[in-house]
Structures are given as C-alpha cells and as structure tokens.
C-alpha cells in the first residue's frame, strides 16, 4: 500500500535520513522504533508532505506521491495523528472533529461524528469545550478521533503516548489495538518500543537516519540488541 | 443620562468603522502573522472609488459600493499574490518592509488617481430621528446597522462554514491544518479578499460620515492596530469589543472633556486597559 524507496531528507545542508526503504501492506500495523532523533518523525513528515524528500520515492497505492503538497496527500487517503496532539486549542471538541473530515465531501460526517463520540465517551462530555482546556490524555483521544474522521486508508500515529501518564499510555495502546481490529492500516512511531512491538505486525529499527533492523514484532522483541538497547532487559 | 446615551450612539458609528478595519487586520495577522499596514490606504482607495463612481459617473450609491466591493476583492487577491506571497517563507522583517512599501504605493496611487482634494461621499440620508431625546442622524444609523450586519456575516462565515473553520484552523495550528487536508495556498487569498472587502466598506463609511483625504488611511490603520491590541491579537470577538470600546471612549472624551484631546484620552484608556489585561480584552493569556 505504502512504499518508501531510498528516501533522503535534509534540513538545510544537514541530511537526517540517509536513504531508507520501507513498506506497509494493506491491513498491516507497522511500527518504526528507535531512539530520539533517529529519523522516525522526519520520515513520517516526508510521507505526509510536511518536509520535502531530497531523493528517493514514496508511492501510495501504486501512485507516486513524492513531494506532493500535504493537502493532496490527505486526499489520497493518508492521515497523520501528529506528535504532541496538535489540536486546534480554541476550537471546540466537535469543531476539531469536523476539521478532521475537512477533505471529505460525502454526507456521512454527522454519523461518523456520532461514532467517534461512542468510541470515545469522554469526547461527548467535552463536546463544546475548547480543545485547549482538555487534559493531555483527552487531547490525545481527540487527536486520534480527529484523524479517524478523515476515514483514512492509512492512519499514521506519531508518538501517541509521548508525555502521557502510564495509565493513559495503556489506554492509548488499547485504542490503537481497537483501530487495528477495525481493519485500518497503521504506521506507528513510538518511543515506547515495547508497546509498539506488541502492537505491530512488523517493525523497523531506526538508528541515526538509517534502518538497521526489520522483522516481525516478535522477532524484534526477542532480538538481543533490541532487547538490550530499547526494551531494557 | 441622555447626553451619555447620545455620545454612545455617536461612538458606535465610528466604533463600527474601527471594528471593520480591525476585523480585516486581525484575520490577516492571525493567518499570516503579517502587520498589513497598507490596509488603511486600501480602504481609502475603496472610499475614493465609490466617490468617483457616484459623483463623476452618476451611478447610484448602492451600485457604486457594490463595484467598490468587487474591486476590493480583486485588489485583496492581487496584494496577496504580488506583495506578500513572495516573502511568505522569508524572515518576518521582509513582510514588514513589504507592508510599509505597499502603504506608500497605495497612498501614491490614490493621489495619482483621485487627487489630493478632500472628498465626501454624497448620500440622501439627511433625516434625523429622535428617540426619547437622543438624536440619531439617518446616516449614522445605517452605518451602525451595516457594520452590525457585516460583523454578523463575518462571524457566521468563520464559525459555520467549512472555509471559515479552515481559516480558524490555519490561524490556530498551520501544520495540523495541512494534515486535515486544508490547502494553505488558497486560504491567504480568501483571507485577503475578505479583509480587503471589509476595509473597502469601512472606507465608504468614513467617506460618507466624515471625509476622505490623503493621510486619513494611515490614521485609520493606526486605530485599527490599537483596536487589535486592545481586543487581543488575532481574536475576532476582540476586534468587535475593542473597536466599540475605542469608538465610544473617543466619543465620550470628545463630548465631555475635549474633542481636541479625544485621541489622547482614548489611547490613555487603552494603556490603562493593557496594564490590567496585557493580553487584551478578549485575548488568551
């Protein structure tokens, strides 16, 4: 479904992604793990058109989407739930959710909104509250629901558990599990490597802008280097 | 009491003009982070154009305003594409310099096209209403009503339409708006055309209520920014409240203290408000 080949990304003169290749197949949950600054988020930003790819190609459902503008990529069916939630702080919960469906032109948005409120009951309670006044965990649920409102074919989560209390982290994990069971294709970036590898069908390990290891979630969990450096045993 | 009411009504008319100017400035600032200094001169251009259509071409006022509005829309698009778009990703100081240069250009254009004479847009609204001792000239009443209508239309547009919500979203979080599928190249065009059209309306009101002359636009844009700061940067309700507060304060100062010092008193009042609420009346801290 998504195919990244020999992707290179630079910020000014500094190259941060040194020619990586990865693939996400339909219905899969793929995780990108690795330390802070290893290039996971830059890879996602290049896929979503937020930063330009210097070299390499990104294709989605057989179509080349390399360096297309961000709004065109959303319309192609890729939606990202960004790091740090990035809700619209002064807009209400409902207005945020409606923005999620901005690129859609069908008339089933009202029923999808209802579905999201059922899936995340806390959002119904906070429906008309400014999103900026929600707690971190509530904002994360809002950001996830907002991404789903786009009815994406590929749903990308960038560090969904970052900065959340342990109890909320578990809740986020369970939510992504549910989205996976809904049949959505997922690309997940997570510093919480254990959670990511448990959720993922397959995973790629990033180190200093390169992919150094890939395999199924279980394979990486039991790989001695991964276990030592990223899982803490 | 009647005297106070009278001054409040007077203040609402000029306050309405300030609100329209400030709405244009605040949406541009909120979306693009640009201090659009040329806004006052552009608005005067709209006033001049209306004057010439009415006086020289003999068009009815309503038609003249409509044409000025359409020209305002197009001018807004041109300003965005030709002046601000090229410096969008550059250092902020570049947009600042472009804004100053643009102000001089539009002022020069006004002088070249319309001359340096002071002009007043003629209207037939000469009746004066008297409600419980408060006198309301017909023209002022229409200005207040028209301003209220435009403010309501703008609020409904931003709160209830998809494009309006996209404008808010870009103002609040540009990257997240891109991730929702908002085309951030077209949003500035929409914002500039709406803001310029509102500015043109304000220019027509100034031309009918008072007069248009070289330099008036610059004074107006300074007032507009004062309203922005008073109400809270980037806030639409702030622009409405701030504009009315400034207009009414000026009218009360002129009526009860001294008309020569009305601007001084209004700005002192503004400073006092900012001492208590540095984020502005409706701004978020």
Interface residues (C-beta under 8 A of the other chain):
Chain A: X48 X49 X50 X69 X70 X71 X74 X75 X79 X80 X82 X86 X87 X88 X89 X90 X91 X95 X98 X99 X100 X102 X103 X146 X150
Chain B: X162 X165 X166 X168 X169 X172 X173 X175 X176 X177 X178 X179 X180 X181 X182 X183 X184 X185 X284
